[in-house]
Amino acid sequence: MTAGTTATADASFVASHTTDANLPYAPRRLTRGERNRREVFVFFSPRNQRVVTIADVVNAAVGLKFEFDPNIQNYVERPRRIQFNTKQQIDVSFWTRDASGEERFYLVVPEAGTVGSTTGTVSIRDRSELDEAGRRNGIRLHYVTEAELLSARTWLATGFELLPLVWDYGRLPTRSLIRNQIRARLANTERVSLSNLIKTLEFTPASVRAVVAGMVHRGDLRLVEYLPGASDATLEMLRA
């Protein structure tokens, strides 16, 4: 299911760092110092239709989780800071809005139990302190731990594998036609293999893979017991 060497997003597709002015939050820009001392992941988000810039691998994993969650309409990295104590502010990791309109603030808790603050690092192991800081700042925090992400590492690896294909899907002129044919194929059967679709649909293998990835991203299809890097995949339809 891998994208291959040609599946890269062209410059025009990934150039936009513009955020949606209709959203209540925009990502705080990383300082030059943060960019120099932290591992920064920059990629085009089809869900947000903009380039996201996420610091640290644990946060990037959460961003990828939101990217492939079809119930999430938008997510924003570093949407705001909260006053943790009299001297320190910390970044809220993400804000999300789901299909029902519910909005949430997430704080990612690394295994080390510390995050960066405006004066260095701060321990965030005490949830009651964090909850109180959230209340003082008028928000409720939801937590994602690094341990939770490790338990989902197979799916996260799949997400990294699918993302370049989703970029291709967004540029593919025939995507609607291929998508309708895949839906028709699954109308009378519970599951179908990717290799079967490639053999029987009159489109290039690259186009079929891209549309499958796009349909997974949309929440139309699910990969069944897929292992990252596998040459074939079993697919089932989730919704019409």
Disulfide bonds with the S-S distance in Angstrom:
none
